[in-house]
């Protein structure tokens, strides 16, 4: 996700939060007393982005040719392209409008360009309308289900006690795309959920002006010819192709912007040490119970979504490190050296069991279950970076990153988080009670406003 993206979340009567309006920045910090809703807000944002990803990035693909469409649809994916709204009808509309554009351009070039502007704008909105139509049917159920999965509760139980309903509004704005999700939940559990993809008008009109400037030489040449001139016929055909190609590229840019707004999101829950110490035992227990649960009527305990996802990631990480870019290896090694003071890595187990997580402070290895809480709390971030789970543009939510860390190491962690934000374009959201972490982050934010030479002088 781009640093320039604008993300806002408005909530009312959600859990312990009576009312709130949050603008998410590359670094967002929730700090305050216990039971004030820090985790509730973080979990809600996590649930919404996860749900939108299920609705969109995994469900949208830009088909470049008509032959791709049946293949894409067979995988349950929505192809979004000019071809899905019929190339013939679009070319017909372009052909009809091009004749009008040429007539207007001969008499008044400005009006000709204005007509061309209207055509491109209208055709892009048609594609955007197709996108909304394709996702509308499944969006509501997916969003509700994901919220219930993350909170491990019915939506009615998430409303602030004693209030009739809760409302949530999430807006994500990129260069071209706007995504708006609006949720209203009654105390009886009725959920009204709407999801809309739209186009930023100001940005779109600027892009269209740029397209028209590129097409202008052909239009200018064409407007000076009689419509019966053989050369005019050739130029008209060229103009139609140019309009279609530019429109095609504009739609690709729009879809790309939608996908960039919905990059992956990761949640490192509180009490990570306890989860790491027992995750292999929990995994084996769940795997052994699951096949017999329907037969014996055994109820598998509910696990909140962030913990379930965290466990799933630990189980699914492959011990073979991916070919990840240098900045990621650099930051993971820095985290290991400056905070963990040793290497964390996964060891292959049997096919039936998840990998074993070990800590290597020197020439020997220790199972993570025998390490200090500080190592177990911080190791997951190193693992996520080392094994390629976190990628550029992703968002990482960390609950209580300061847990079990010495004040000096809290300050070093703040520097590493700033590196992730500035060098790897990772968005960081943290919930914390640490004045030390907050003070260090505040100092780093203040330093970022200084010229580079001033920062060097300060060391």
N, C-alpha and C positions, 0 to 999 in steps of 0.2 A: 504494500500500500504506500502511495506517495506521501511524503511529509506534508505536502500541500493539500491533501485531502481534508475535508471538513466533516467531522463526525460529532453529532449531538444526540443526547439521550435525555428525553423528558419523562419523568415518572411521577405518579401520584398514587398514594395508598398502596405501595408495593412493599410487602413485608413490614419492617419497622420504619420505613421511610414514608413520611407524610407527603412530602413534595420535594422534587429535586430537578435540577437542570444541569447536565454535565456536558462540557465540550471536551472530547478526547484529543489530547495532543500526542506528539511522539513519546513523551513521558507524562503519564498521568498517575498521581499519587493520592490514595485515599488514606487519610489519617484521622484518628478520633477515638473516643472512648469505645469500650466494648458494647456490642449489641446496638450499634447505631446504623447498621445497614451497609457497611463497607463491602463485606463478602456478598451480600444480597445483590448489590449493584454489579459487582464484578461478575458474578455467576449469571445474572440476567443478560449482560452484554455478551458473555461467552455463548450462552444459549442462542441468542438472536443471530450472531454471526455464524455459528454452526448451522442453524436452520436455514439461513439465507444461502449458505454454501451448498446445502443439500438441494435447495430450490433452484440454484442458479449455476455456479461454476461447473458442478458435475453434470448439470443438465443443459448446458449451452455449448454449442460448438459452431464455429463459423464455417459453413460448407462453401468451399471455393468453386465447386462444379456441381451440376445437377446429379452426376453419377454418385457423388458422395452421400446424398440424402438418404437413400434406402439403407445404406450401411450404418449410418449414424442412428437412424430411427430404430434399427434392429437391436441396438445396444441400450435402448430406453433413453436416448439423449435427444434433446430438442435442437434441430439445426436452425440457426438464425442467419438468413442470408437473403439477398434479393431474389434468389431462385425459389425460395419457399413462398414468396408472394408473387410468383409467376413473372419470369423475365419477359415473356411475350407481352403481357399487359403493361408492364412498366415501359418497355421499349415503345409500345404503341402510344402510351401517354407522353413519353419523351418526344416521339415523332410529331404528335399533334401539337404539343406545346412549342416545339422548336420552330414550326411554321409560323406560329403567332409571334414568337420571339424575333424572328427575322423580319417580319412585317413591321413590328414595333420599332426594331433597331434601325430600319431604313428611315423611318420618320423621326424617331427620337431614341438615340442610343441608350439614354438613361432608363427609359421605360422598358426597353428590351432587356437590359440587365436585371431590372426589377422583376420582370416576369420570370426570368431564368432563376433568380433567387427564390421566388415563391415555389417553383417547381421542385427544386432540390429539397427545400424545407419540407414540403408536403410529402415527398417520397420517403424521407428519413422518418418522419412521424408515422408513416404507415408501417415501417419496419419495427419501430418502437411499440406500436399498437399490437403488432403480431407477437412480440415478446411478452407483453403483459397478458395477452390472451392465452398464450401457451402455459404460463406459470400460475395463472390465477386459480385454476381449479385445484391444484395440489398444494398451494402455498399455505393456506389456512391450517389444514390438518397437520402439515409438517412442522410449522412453527409451534403450534400448541403441544404437539407430541414431544418436541425437543425441549421446550420449557419444563414440561413434566418430568422428562428424563433427567435433566440437569439438576432439578431440585428434589427429585424422587418424591414428588407430591402432586396431587391434583391441583389444577390452577386455582380452584376456589379456595384452597388452603393457603395460598400465597398472598391473599388480599390482607391489607392491614386490619387488625382486629377492630370490629365495631363500625366498619365503613361499608357502604353498599356496593362499591365497585372500585376497580383499579384501572388506571390507564397508563399506557406506555407508548412513546413515540420515538422511533429511531430514524435518523436521517443521515445518509452518507452522500457526500457530494465530491465528485472528482472533476477532471478537466471538462468532460462533456456530460457525464452521466450523473443523475440524481436517483437515489433509492430511498423510498419512504415506506416504513413499516409502522402501521398504527394498530394497537391492540387495546381492546376494552373487555374487561372480565367482570362479570357480576358475581355477587356472593353465592349465587346458586350454581356457579360454574359455567355459565354460558359465556362463550368467548367469541367476540366479533373481531376478526383479524383481516386487515387489508394490506396488500403489498403492491407497490407501484414503481415501475421503472420509468423515468422521464429524462428529458434532455434539457441541459442548461441552455436556455435561450441565448443569452449573451455570447457564450462561447461558440454556440452553433452558428450564429449569424456571422461571427468573425471568420469561422472556417469556410462558410459558404462564400463570403467575400473573397477569400483567398482562392477558392476554386474558380470563381468567375474571372478573377484577374488572370488565371492560367488559360482560361478558355477565350478570353477577350480577343486575342489576335485572330483566331478563326472566325469568331462572330463579326468582328470588324470587317474582315475581308468578305465574308458572306453577305453582309448588309449592303455592300457596295455593288453587288451583282444582281442582275435581273433573275427572277425565280426560274425562268425557262433556260437560262444559260447552263450548258452541260457541266461547267465547272462548279456552278452553284449546287447541282445535285450531289457531286462528289463531296463538296465541303459540308453540305447538310448531313450527309452520312457520317463524316468525320466528327462533326459537332455532337451528333447523337451518341457516338461511341465514347467521346471524351466525357460527356455528361454522365453516362452510365459508369465508366471506370472511376471517375472521381467520387461518384455517389457510393460505389462499392467500397472504395477505400475509406470513405467517411464512416460507413457503417462498421467496417472492421475496427476503426479507431474507437467508435462508440462501445462496441462489444468488449474490446480490450480494456477500456476504462472501467466497464462494469466489473470485469474479472479482477482488475487491480484493486478495486474497492473491497473485494471479498477474498483477500488472501487468507491463508490458513491462520488459525488461532490455537494457542496451546495454554493449558492451565496447570500450574504447579501448585497443588493444594497445600494447606497447612498440615502440620504433622507428617511431613514427608519422611522423616526418620523412621517413624513407626511403620509406615507403608513399605519402605525399602527393606526394613528388617524382616518383614513377614510376607512380602508379595509372592514369593515362590510357594509358600505353604498355602496361602489364600487361593492362588491359581490352581494348584493341584486339587484343593478341596472342592472348588466350584466345578472343575472339569469332572471330578468323580461323582458329584451329586447330580449334575445336570441331566444325564440320561435317565436316571431313576426318579427324578422329581415328579413327572406326570403320573408314573405308576404308583408310587407310594404316597402321593399327595404331599410331598415335602415342599415347603415354601422356601425358596432361595431368598436370603435376606436382601433388602433393598440397599443399593449403594448409590449415593449421589453421583450424578454424571461426571463431574470433574475428577473424582477419585476413580471411577470406573474407567474413564479415558486414560488417566495416568497409569493405572494398572495395565491397561491394554497396551499402551506404548512400551512399558517396561518389558512386557511379555513378547511383543512383536519385534523389538529392536534386534536386528541381526548383529551378531558379534563381529562380522566382517565390516570394517569401517568403509563408508562410501568414499568415492573420490570427491571430496569436498574442497571448495576453494580455499586458498591460503588464509584469507582473513578469518575464516571459521576455525581452522586449525590453530592459528595464532592466538585467538581469544580463548579457546578451550585450554590450550597449554598454559596461558597466562593465569587462568582461573585455577588450574591444578597447582601451578608453582607458587602463586602468591597467597592463595587462600587455603586450598586443600593440602598443600605441601606434600603432594604425592599424586600418582596417576590413578584414575578410576577407569576400569574397563570391564567388558563382558567376556565370560568364558563359556564356551559351548558346553551344553549338557546333553542328556539323552534326548531323542526326538520327542519323548512324552513330557519333558520338563522344560521350563523356560531357562534362558541362560543365567549363569551365576554372576553376580556383580561382585567384583573384588577391588580392593584398594591396595596400591603398591607404593608405599612410602620410600622404599629403597630397593634392595635386591630381593625382597621377599613379598609375598602376597598375603592379604588378610581378607577373609569374607566380610562383606559390608556389615553383616549382623554383629561383628565383633569390633566395629570401629566406633568412634565417638559420635554423638548426635550431631556435632558440627559438620562432620564429613558427610553423614547420611542426609542431612538437610540440604546441603549445597551441591552434592554429587549429581542430582538430576539435571541441573542446568548444564553442567559440563557434559553429561551424556547426550543431552538433546543437541548440543552444538557439535560434539565429536562424531556422532553417528548420523548427522545430516537430517534430523527431524525438523530443526528450525531452519528456515530458508529466508532469503532476502524479502523484505516486505511483510513478513509474518508479524503477528501480535503475540506477545507472551505475557500472561497474567501470573504474577508470583505473589502468593500470600505469605506475609511475614518473612521476607527474604533475610531479615536480620537474625532469625531464630538460631540460638546457640552460637552466634558469632561474637568473638571478642570485638570491642569497639574499633580497634585498628583494622581488623578485617572487614568490618561493616563499611568503613571508609573506602577500602580497596574495592569492595564489591560495588559501591556507588560509581567508582571510576570505570569499572568493567561494564556496568549497565550503560553508562554514557557512551562508551566505545561502541556497544551494540547499536545504539540509537544513531550515532553520528556516522559510523563507518559502514555498518551493515544494513542500515535502513530498517531496523527492527523496532516495532512499537512496543513499549514496555508499560504495563499497568501493574502497580503494586499496592497492596494494603499493608499498613505498617503501624507500629506503636513506637518506632525508634526515632528519638530526637536527633541522634547522631547521624543516622542515614539521611534524614530530612535535611539537616544542616549541611551535610556534604553535598547532597544533590543541589541544594539552593546555591551553594558556592560555585558549583560547576556551571549552573545555569547563568549566574552572574558573569563568570569568566568568559562564557561563550559570546558575550556581547562585546568583549574587548578585541582590538586588532591583534592579529597573530604575533606581531613583534612585542606587544605588551605582555602577552601570555608567556612568551619565552623569557622575558625579563623576570617574571614572577616564579619561573622554574616549573 
